[in-house]
Amino acid sequence: MFWIYNKLLFRGYNVDIGIVENFERNEKKEVVRKQFEVDFVANSGDKRCYIQSAFSIFDEQKREQEKKSLKNIPDSFKKIIIVRENTFPGYDENGFFIMGLRDFLTNPASLDF
């Protein structure tokens, strides 16, 4: 995550950590408030993107864990998952852009898809 943070700063973004709140029912059918962390919220002028970083998302449970916070963000700014392994950049079924760390670090236009 250190590499992603530094590269965002280098590219001129203001970077924060985000918290997304969601209300869900627990096993007792009570409404409980849950908070999910977004690794990076990157802002530059009128551009914003939400970034989750993951070592790997091949495991279904890990994939859902990384996507959960992004799914609960109520706006339409870019939502990105950066994984350590090389992967062909592209969109998933939720409209999240998934790319490898190397692509993000070496391509200055990696957030301008």
N, CA, C and O atoms as a GROMACS GRO file, in nm:
protein
  452
    1MET      N    1   0.082  -0.119   0.000
    1MET     CA    2   0.000   0.000   0.000
    1MET      C    3   0.086   0.126   0.000
    1MET      O    4   0.044   0.230  -0.048
    2PHE      N    5   0.205   0.116   0.053
    2PHE     CA    6   0.299   0.227   0.055
    2PHE      C    7   0.326   0.277  -0.086
    2PHE      O    8   0.330   0.398  -0.110
    3TRP      N    9   0.345   0.185  -0.180
    3TRP     CA   10   0.376   0.222  -0.319
    3TRP      C   11   0.259   0.296  -0.383
    3TRP      O   12   0.279   0.394  -0.455
    4ILE      N   13   0.140   0.250  -0.356
    4ILE     CA   14   0.021   0.312  -0.414
    4ILE      C   15   0.004   0.454  -0.360
    4ILE      O   16  -0.018   0.548  -0.436
    5TYR      N   17   0.016   0.468  -0.229
    5TYR     CA   18   0.002   0.599  -0.166
    5TYR      C   19   0.104   0.698  -0.224
    5TYR      O   20   0.067   0.809  -0.263
    6ASN      N   21   0.229   0.659  -0.229
    6ASN     CA   22   0.333   0.749  -0.280
    6ASN      C   23   0.312   0.784  -0.427
    6ASN      O   24   0.334   0.898  -0.467
    7LYS      N   25   0.269   0.688  -0.507
    7LYS     CA   26   0.246   0.715  -0.650
    7LYS      C   27   0.129   0.811  -0.668
    7LYS      O   28   0.133   0.898  -0.755
    8LEU      N   29   0.025   0.797  -0.588
    8LEU     CA   30  -0.088   0.890  -0.595
    8LEU      C   31  -0.043   1.032  -0.560
    8LEU      O   32  -0.080   1.128  -0.628
    9LEU      N   33   0.037   1.046  -0.456
    9LEU     CA   34   0.089   1.178  -0.420
    9LEU      C   35   0.176   1.235  -0.532
    9LEU      O   36   0.165   1.353  -0.566
   10PHE      N   37   0.261   1.151  -0.590
   10PHE     CA   38   0.349   1.193  -0.699
   10PHE      C   39   0.269   1.242  -0.819
   10PHE      O   40   0.311   1.335  -0.889
   11ARG      N   41   0.154   1.181  -0.843
   11ARG     CA   42   0.069   1.220  -0.956
   11ARG      C   43  -0.020   1.340  -0.924
   11ARG      O   44  -0.101   1.381  -1.007
   12GLY      N   45  -0.005   1.396  -0.805
   12GLY     CA   46  -0.078   1.518  -0.771
   12GLY      C   47  -0.211   1.500  -0.701
   12GLY      O   48  -0.288   1.595  -0.690
   13TYR      N   49  -0.239   1.382  -0.654
   13TYR     CA   50  -0.365   1.358  -0.584
   13TYR      C   51  -0.351   1.390  -0.435
   13TYR      O   52  -0.245   1.372  -0.377
   14ASN      N   53  -0.459   1.438  -0.375
   14ASN     CA   54  -0.471   1.443  -0.230
   14ASN      C   55  -0.528   1.309  -0.190
   14ASN      O   56  -0.626   1.263  -0.249
   15VAL      N   57  -0.469   1.245  -0.091
   15VAL     CA   58  -0.506   1.108  -0.058
   15VAL      C   59  -0.555   1.099   0.086
   15VAL      O   60  -0.490   1.148   0.179
   16ASP      N   61  -0.669   1.035   0.104
   16ASP     CA   62  -0.726   1.010   0.236
   16ASP      C   63  -0.766   0.864   0.246
   16ASP      O   64  -0.768   0.791   0.147
   17ILE      N   65  -0.796   0.822   0.367
   17ILE     CA   66  -0.856   0.692   0.391
   17ILE      C   67  -1.005   0.717   0.408
   17ILE      O   68  -1.045   0.815   0.472
   18GLY      N   69  -1.086   0.631   0.352
   18GLY     CA   70  -1.230   0.652   0.360
   18GLY      C   71  -1.299   0.550   0.449
   18GLY      O   72  -1.253   0.437   0.464
   19ILE      N   73  -1.410   0.592   0.507
   19ILE     CA   74  -1.496   0.504   0.585
   19ILE      C   75  -1.635   0.508   0.522
   19ILE      O   76  -1.690   0.616   0.498
   20VAL      N   77  -1.690   0.392   0.497
   20VAL     CA   78  -1.824   0.381   0.441
   20VAL      C   79  -1.912   0.316   0.547
   20VAL      O   80  -1.879   0.211   0.600
   21GLU      N   81  -2.024   0.380   0.576
   21GLU     CA   82  -2.118   0.324   0.673
   21GLU      C   83  -2.232   0.255   0.601
   21GLU      O   84  -2.278   0.300   0.496
   22ASN      N   85  -2.276   0.147   0.660
   22ASN     CA   86  -2.386   0.072   0.604
   22ASN      C   87  -2.470   0.017   0.720
   22ASN      O   88  -2.416  -0.015   0.826
   23PHE      N   89  -2.598   0.008   0.700
   23PHE     CA   90  -2.686  -0.049   0.802
   23PHE      C   91  -2.736  -0.184   0.752
   23PHE      O   92  -2.789  -0.196   0.642
   24GLU      N   93  -2.717  -0.286   0.835
   24GLU     CA   94  -2.756  -0.422   0.801
   24GLU      C   95  -2.829  -0.484   0.918
   24GLU      O   96  -2.821  -0.436   1.031
   25ARG      N   97  -2.900  -0.590   0.889
   25ARG     CA   98  -2.966  -0.666   0.996
   25ARG      C   99  -2.875  -0.781   1.039
   25ARG      O  100  -2.818  -0.851   0.955
   26ASN      N  101  -2.862  -0.799   1.169
   26ASN     CA  102  -2.783  -0.910   1.220
   26ASN      C  103  -2.869  -1.035   1.232
   26ASN      O  104  -2.985  -1.036   1.189
   27GLU      N  105  -2.813  -1.141   1.290
   27GLU     CA  106  -2.887  -1.267   1.302
   27GLU      C  107  -3.010  -1.257   1.391
   27GLU      O  108  -3.099  -1.341   1.383
   28LYS      N  109  -3.016  -1.155   1.477
   28LYS     CA  110  -3.133  -1.132   1.563
   28LYS      C  111  -3.233  -1.037   1.498
   28LYS      O  112  -3.329  -0.994   1.561
   29LYS      N  113  -3.209  -1.004   1.372
   29LYS     CA  114  -3.294  -0.914   1.293
   29LYS      C  115  -3.290  -0.770   1.343
   29LYS      O  116  -3.380  -0.691   1.313
   30GLU      N  117  -3.187  -0.736   1.420
   30GLU     CA  118  -3.169  -0.600   1.467
   30GLU      C  119  -3.087  -0.523   1.363
   30GLU      O  120  -2.998  -0.579   1.299
   31VAL      N  121  -3.119  -0.396   1.346
   31VAL     CA  122  -3.043  -0.313   1.254
   31VAL      C  123  -2.915  -0.268   1.325
   31VAL      O  124  -2.919  -0.209   1.433
   32VAL      N  125  -2.804  -0.296   1.263
   32VAL     CA  126  -2.674  -0.257   1.319
   32VAL      C  127  -2.598  -0.175   1.216
   32VAL      O  128  -2.611  -0.197   1.095
   33ARG      N  129  -2.518  -0.081   1.265
   33ARG     CA  130  -2.436   0.001   1.178
   33ARG      C  131  -2.301  -0.066   1.161
   33ARG      O  132  -2.237  -0.104   1.259
   34LYS      N  133  -2.258  -0.080   1.037
   34LYS     CA  134  -2.127  -0.137   1.008
   34LYS      C  135  -2.045  -0.034   0.933
   34LYS      O  136  -2.098   0.045   0.855
   35GLN      N  137  -1.915  -0.035   0.960
   35GLN     CA  138  -1.825   0.054   0.890
   35GLN      C  139  -1.724  -0.028   0.811
   35GLN      O  140  -1.670  -0.127   0.860
   36PHE      N  141  -1.699   0.017   0.689
   36PHE     CA  142  -1.603  -0.048   0.602
   36PHE      C  143  -1.499   0.056   0.560
   36PHE      O  144  -1.533   0.171   0.535
   37GLU      N  145  -1.374   0.014   0.554
   37GLU     CA  146  -1.267   0.105   0.518
   37GLU      C  147  -1.238   0.099   0.369
   37GLU      O  148  -1.235  -0.008   0.308
   38VAL      N  149  -1.216   0.216   0.311
   38VAL     CA  150  -1.167   0.226   0.174
   38VAL      C  151  -1.020   0.264   0.188
   38VAL      O  152  -0.987   0.363   0.254
   39ASP      N  153  -0.932   0.186   0.126
   39ASP     CA  154  -0.788   0.207   0.144
   39ASP      C  155  -0.744   0.348   0.106
   39ASP      O  156  -0.671   0.413   0.180
   40PHE      N  157  -0.789   0.395  -0.010
   40PHE     CA  158  -0.749   0.528  -0.057
   40PHE      C  159  -0.867   0.599  -0.123
   40PHE      O  160  -0.939   0.540  -0.204
   41VAL      N  161  -0.884   0.725  -0.088
   41VAL     CA  162  -0.975   0.813  -0.160
   41VAL      C  163  -0.885   0.920  -0.220
   41VAL      O  164  -0.829   1.002  -0.147
   42ALA      N  165  -0.872   0.919  -0.351
   42ALA     CA  166  -0.778   1.009  -0.420
   42ALA      C  167  -0.857   1.120  -0.490
   42ALA      O  168  -0.947   1.094  -0.570
   43ASN      N  169  -0.821   1.244  -0.460
   43ASN     CA  170  -0.888   1.361  -0.517
   43ASN      C  171  -0.788   1.451  -0.586
   43ASN      O  172  -0.678   1.475  -0.535
   44SER      N  173  -0.826   1.502  -0.702
   44SER     CA  174  -0.746   1.600  -0.774
   44SER      C  175  -0.843   1.687  -0.854
   44SER      O  176  -0.897   1.645  -0.956
   45GLY      N  177  -0.864   1.809  -0.806
   45GLY     CA  178  -0.963   1.896  -0.870
   45GLY      C  179  -1.101   1.834  -0.861
   45GLY      O  180  -1.148   1.802  -0.752
   46ASP      N  181  -1.166   1.816  -0.976
   46ASP     CA  182  -1.298   1.755  -0.976
   46ASP      C  183  -1.293   1.604  -0.998
   46ASP      O  184  -1.397   1.539  -1.014
   47LYS      N  185  -1.172   1.547  -0.999
   47LYS     CA  186  -1.156   1.402  -1.018
   47LYS      C  187  -1.146   1.334  -0.881
   47LYS      O  188  -1.080   1.385  -0.790
   48ARG      N  189  -1.211   1.221  -0.868
   48ARG     CA  190  -1.204   1.141  -0.746
   48ARG      C  191  -1.208   0.995  -0.785
   48ARG      O  192  -1.276   0.957  -0.880
   49CYS      N  193  -1.134   0.914  -0.712
   49CYS     CA  194  -1.145   0.770  -0.729
   49CYS      C  195  -1.124   0.702  -0.594
   49CYS      O  196  -1.054   0.753  -0.506
   50TYR      N  197  -1.186   0.588  -0.580
   50TYR     CA  198  -1.175   0.506  -0.461
   50TYR      C  199  -1.091   0.384  -0.496
   50TYR      O  200  -1.116   0.318  -0.597
   51ILE      N  201  -0.992   0.355  -0.414
   51ILE     CA  202  -0.900   0.246  -0.446
   51ILE      C  203  -0.890   0.149  -0.329
   51ILE      O  204  -0.866   0.188  -0.215
   52GLN      N  205  -0.910   0.022  -0.360
   52GLN     CA  206  -0.883  -0.087  -0.267
   52GLN      C  207  -0.758  -0.157  -0.317
   52GLN      O  208  -0.741  -0.177  -0.437
   53SER      N  209  -0.671  -0.195  -0.225
   53SER     CA  210  -0.553  -0.271  -0.264
   53SER      C  211  -0.560  -0.408  -0.201
   53SER      O  212  -0.606  -0.424  -0.088
   54ALA      N  213  -0.514  -0.508  -0.275
   54ALA     CA  214  -0.520  -0.645  -0.226
   54ALA      C  215  -0.400  -0.723  -0.278
   54ALA      O  216  -0.354  -0.701  -0.389
   55PHE      N  217  -0.352  -0.813  -0.196
   55PHE     CA  218  -0.244  -0.901  -0.239
   55PHE      C  219  -0.293  -0.988  -0.353
   55PHE      O  220  -0.226  -1.004  -0.455
   56SER      N  221  -0.412  -1.045  -0.334
   56SER     CA  222  -0.472  -1.132  -0.435
   56SER      C  223  -0.622  -1.133  -0.414
   56SER      O  224  -0.670  -1.117  -0.302
   57ILE      N  225  -0.697  -1.151  -0.521
   57ILE     CA  226  -0.842  -1.164  -0.508
   57ILE      C  227  -0.894  -1.290  -0.578
   57ILE      O  228  -1.010  -1.296  -0.620
   58PHE      N  229  -0.806  -1.390  -0.591
   58PHE     CA  230  -0.850  -1.514  -0.655
   58PHE      C  231  -0.948  -1.590  -0.567
   58PHE      O  232  -1.036  -1.660  -0.618
   59ASP      N  233  -0.936  -1.578  -0.436
   59ASP     CA  234  -1.027  -1.642  -0.342
   59ASP      C  235  -1.158  -1.562  -0.337
   59ASP      O  236  -1.155  -1.440  -0.321
   60GLU      N  237  -1.271  -1.629  -0.351
   60GLU     CA  238  -1.401  -1.562  -0.356
   60GLU      C  239  -1.429  -1.481  -0.230
   60GLU      O  240  -1.483  -1.370  -0.238
   61GLN      N  241  -1.393  -1.534  -0.115
   61GLN     CA  242  -1.416  -1.462   0.011
   61GLN      C  243  -1.335  -1.332   0.014
   61GLN      O  244  -1.387  -1.229   0.055
   62LYS      N  245  -1.211  -1.337  -0.026
   62LYS     CA  246  -1.126  -1.218  -0.029
   62LYS      C  247  -1.178  -1.116  -0.130
   62LYS      O  248  -1.177  -0.996  -0.104
   63ARG      N  249  -1.222  -1.164  -0.245
   63ARG     CA  250  -1.276  -1.076  -0.348
   63ARG      C  251  -1.398  -0.999  -0.295
   63ARG      O  252  -1.409  -0.878  -0.314
   64GLU      N  253  -1.487  -1.069  -0.228
   64GLU     CA  254  -1.606  -1.004  -0.173
   64GLU      C  255  -1.570  -0.907  -0.061
   64GLU      O  256  -1.634  -0.802  -0.047
   65GLN      N  257  -1.471  -0.940   0.019
   65GLN     CA  258  -1.426  -0.852   0.126
   65GLN      C  259  -1.375  -0.720   0.068
   65GLN      O  260  -1.407  -0.613   0.120
   66GLU      N  261  -1.296  -0.726  -0.038
   66GLU     CA  262  -1.242  -0.606  -0.099
   66GLU      C  263  -1.350  -0.523  -0.168
   66GLU      O  264  -1.341  -0.400  -0.171
   67LYS      N  265  -1.450  -0.588  -0.222
   67LYS     CA  266  -1.555  -0.518  -0.296
   67LYS      C  267  -1.663  -0.459  -0.206
   67LYS      O  268  -1.734  -0.366  -0.246
   68LYS      N  269  -1.677  -0.512  -0.084
   68LYS     CA  270  -1.789  -0.473   0.002
   68LYS      C  271  -1.792  -0.323   0.028
   68LYS      O  272  -1.898  -0.261   0.018
   69SER      N  273  -1.679  -0.264   0.061
   69SER     CA  274  -1.680  -0.120   0.088
   69SER      C  275  -1.711  -0.041  -0.039
   69SER      O  276  -1.784   0.058  -0.034
   70LEU      N  277  -1.657  -0.084  -0.153
   70LEU     CA  278  -1.682  -0.014  -0.278
   70LEU      C  279  -1.830  -0.021  -0.317
   70LEU      O  280  -1.885   0.076  -0.370
   71LYS      N  281  -1.893  -0.134  -0.292
   71LYS     CA  282  -2.035  -0.151  -0.327
   71LYS      C  283  -2.124  -0.057  -0.246
   71LYS      O  284  -2.234  -0.022  -0.291
   72ASN      N  285  -2.080  -0.016  -0.129
   72ASN     CA  286  -2.162   0.068  -0.042
   72ASN      C  287  -2.135   0.217  -0.058
   72ASN      O  288  -2.190   0.298   0.017
   73ILE      N  289  -2.053   0.255  -0.155
   73ILE     CA  290  -2.029   0.397  -0.181
   73ILE      C  291  -2.140   0.447  -0.273
   73ILE      O  292  -2.159   0.393  -0.382
   74PRO      N  293  -2.214   0.550  -0.229
   74PRO     CA  294  -2.334   0.588  -0.304
   74PRO      C  295  -2.312   0.681  -0.423
   74PRO      O  296  -2.410   0.722  -0.486
   75ASP      N  297  -2.188   0.715  -0.458
   75ASP     CA  298  -2.170   0.803  -0.574
   75ASP      C  299  -2.116   0.724  -0.693
   75ASP      O  300  -2.096   0.603  -0.685
   76SER      N  301  -2.093   0.794  -0.804
   76SER     CA  302  -2.054   0.725  -0.927
   76SER      C  303  -1.910   0.750  -0.969
   76SER      O  304  -1.875   0.730  -1.085
   77PHE      N  305  -1.824   0.793  -0.875
   77PHE     CA  306  -1.683   0.809  -0.909
   77PHE      C  307  -1.619   0.672  -0.931
   77PHE      O  308  -1.676   0.569  -0.894
   78LYS      N  309  -1.502   0.673  -0.991
   78LYS     CA  310  -1.431   0.549  -1.024
   78LYS      C  311  -1.400   0.468  -0.899
   78LYS      O  312  -1.362   0.522  -0.795
   79LYS      N  313  -1.417   0.338  -0.913
   79LYS     CA  314  -1.385   0.245  -0.805
   79LYS      C  315  -1.287   0.142  -0.861
   79LYS      O  316  -1.315   0.075  -0.960
   80ILE      N  317  -1.171   0.132  -0.796
   80ILE     CA  318  -1.060   0.055  -0.851
   80ILE      C  319  -1.009  -0.043  -0.747
   80ILE      O  320  -1.003  -0.012  -0.628
   81ILE      N  321  -0.972  -0.161  -0.793
   81ILE     CA  322  -0.904  -0.259  -0.709
   81ILE      C  323  -0.768  -0.286  -0.773
   81ILE      O  324  -0.759  -0.325  -0.889
   82ILE      N  325  -0.663  -0.264  -0.694
   82ILE     CA  326  -0.527  -0.288  -0.742
   82ILE      C  327  -0.475  -0.412  -0.671
   82ILE      O  328  -0.472  -0.418  -0.548
   83VAL      N  329  -0.433  -0.512  -0.750
   83VAL     CA  330  -0.383  -0.638  -0.695
   83VAL      C  331  -0.234  -0.652  -0.723
   83VAL      O  332  -0.182  -0.595  -0.820
   84ARG      N  333  -0.167  -0.726  -0.640
   84ARG     CA  334  -0.021  -0.740  -0.652
   84ARG      C  335   0.019  -0.815  -0.779
   84ARG      O  336   0.114  -0.776  -0.846
   85GLU      N  337  -0.053  -0.921  -0.812
   85GLU     CA  338  -0.015  -1.000  -0.929
   85GLU      C  339  -0.049  -0.927  -1.058
   85GLU      O  340  -0.137  -0.840  -1.061
   86ASN      N  341   0.020  -0.964  -1.162
   86ASN     CA  342  -0.011  -0.907  -1.294
   86ASN      C  343  -0.144  -0.963  -1.339
   86ASN      O  344  -0.169  -1.084  -1.332
   87THR      N  345  -0.227  -0.877  -1.385
   87THR     CA  346  -0.357  -0.917  -1.436
   87THR      C  347  -0.393  -0.825  -1.551
   87THR      O  348  -0.348  -0.710  -1.557
   88PHE      N  349  -0.473  -0.876  -1.642
   88PHE     CA  350  -0.517  -0.793  -1.753
   88PHE      C  351  -0.616  -0.691  -1.700
   88PHE      O  352  -0.718  -0.729  -1.643
   89PRO      N  353  -0.589  -0.560  -1.716
   89PRO     CA  354  -0.680  -0.459  -1.661
   89PRO      C  355  -0.816  -0.466  -1.727
   89PRO      O  356  -0.827  -0.485  -1.849
   90GLY      N  357  -0.919  -0.451  -1.645
   90GLY     CA  358  -1.054  -0.451  -1.700
   90GLY      C  359  -1.158  -0.436  -1.592
   90GLY      O  360  -1.128  -0.434  -1.472
   91TYR      N  361  -1.281  -0.425  -1.637
   91TYR     CA  362  -1.394  -0.407  -1.546
   91TYR      C  363  -1.454  -0.541  -1.506
   91TYR      O  364  -1.453  -0.637  -1.583
   92ASP      N  365  -1.506  -0.546  -1.384
   92ASP     CA  366  -1.577  -0.665  -1.341
   92ASP      C  367  -1.727  -0.641  -1.355
   92ASP      O  368  -1.769  -0.538  -1.408
   93GLU      N  369  -1.808  -0.734  -1.308
   93GLU     CA  370  -1.952  -0.727  -1.322
   93GLU      C  371  -2.015  -0.613  -1.242
   93GLU      O  372  -2.129  -0.576  -1.269
   94ASN      N  373  -1.943  -0.556  -1.145
   94ASN     CA  374  -1.993  -0.444  -1.066
   94ASN      C  375  -1.951  -0.308  -1.121
   94ASN      O  376  -1.990  -0.204  -1.067
   95GLY      N  377  -1.871  -0.308  -1.227
   95GLY     CA  378  -1.821  -0.184  -1.282
   95GLY      C  379  -1.694  -0.136  -1.214
   95GLY      O  380  -1.652  -0.022  -1.236
   96PHE      N  381  -1.631  -0.221  -1.132
   96PHE     CA  382  -1.505  -0.186  -1.068
   96PHE      C  383  -1.391  -0.219  -1.163
   96PHE      O  384  -1.392  -0.323  -1.229
   97PHE      N  385  -1.294  -0.130  -1.170
   97PHE     CA  386  -1.179  -0.151  -1.257
   97PHE      C  387  -1.072  -0.225  -1.177
   97PHE      O  388  -1.034  -0.180  -1.069
   98ILE      N  389  -1.024  -0.336  -1.229
   98ILE     CA  390  -0.923  -0.417  -1.162
   98ILE      C  391  -0.796  -0.412  -1.244
   98ILE      O  392  -0.798  -0.435  -1.365
   99MET      N  393  -0.684  -0.381  -1.178
   99MET     CA  394  -0.556  -0.374  -1.247
   99MET      C  395  -0.446  -0.426  -1.155
   99MET      O  396  -0.462  -0.430  -1.033
  100GLY      N  397  -0.336  -0.465  -1.216
  100GLY     CA  398  -0.220  -0.509  -1.141
  100GLY      C  399  -0.138  -0.391  -1.090
  100GLY      O  400  -0.144  -0.282  -1.145
  101LEU      N  401  -0.063  -0.416  -0.984
  101LEU     CA  402   0.020  -0.312  -0.924
  101LEU      C  403   0.122  -0.257  -1.024
  101LEU      O  404   0.144  -0.136  -1.029
  102ARG      N  405   0.183  -0.344  -1.102
  102ARG     CA  406   0.283  -0.298  -1.200
  102ARG      C  407   0.221  -0.201  -1.301
  102ARG      O  408   0.282  -0.099  -1.333
  103ASP      N  409   0.100  -0.233  -1.351
  103ASP     CA  410   0.034  -0.142  -1.445
  103ASP      C  411   0.008  -0.006  -1.380
  103ASP      O  412   0.029   0.098  -1.443
  104PHE      N  413  -0.037  -0.008  -1.257
  104PHE     CA  414  -0.065   0.117  -1.188
  104PHE      C  415   0.062   0.201  -1.171
  104PHE      O  416   0.060   0.322  -1.195
  105LEU      N  417   0.170   0.137  -1.130
  105LEU     CA  418   0.293   0.210  -1.101
  105LEU      C  419   0.363   0.262  -1.226
  105LEU      O  420   0.423   0.370  -1.223
  106THR      N  421   0.356   0.187  -1.336
  106THR     CA  422   0.433   0.224  -1.455
  106THR      C  423   0.355   0.303  -1.560
  106THR      O  424   0.416   0.364  -1.648
  107ASN      N  425   0.224   0.304  -1.552
  107ASN     CA  426   0.143   0.373  -1.651
  107ASN      C  427   0.088   0.502  -1.590
  107ASN      O  428  -0.003   0.496  -1.507
  108PRO      N  429   0.139   0.618  -1.628
  108PRO     CA  430   0.092   0.743  -1.570
  108PRO      C  431  -0.056   0.770  -1.595
  108PRO      O  432  -0.118   0.847  -1.522
  109ALA      N  433  -0.113   0.708  -1.696
  109ALA     CA  434  -0.255   0.726  -1.728
  109ALA      C  435  -0.342   0.613  -1.673
  109ALA      O  436  -0.455   0.596  -1.718
  110SER      N  437  -0.290   0.537  -1.579
  110SER     CA  438  -0.363   0.419  -1.532
  110SER      C  439  -0.497   0.452  -1.467
  110SER      O  440  -0.585   0.366  -1.463
  111LEU      N  441  -0.514   0.572  -1.416
  111LEU     CA  442  -0.642   0.610  -1.354
  111LEU      C  443  -0.734   0.684  -1.450
  111LEU      O  444  -0.845   0.722  -1.414
  112ASP      N  445  -0.688   0.704  -1.572
  112ASP     CA  446  -0.766   0.778  -1.672
  112ASP      C  447  -0.835   0.686  -1.772
  112ASP      O  448  -0.851   0.724  -1.888
  113PHE      N  449  -0.874   0.569  -1.732
  113PHE     CA  450  -0.936   0.472  -1.821
  113PHE      C  451  -1.074   0.515  -1.863
  113PHE      O  452  -1.141   0.444  -1.939
   0.00000   0.00000   0.00000
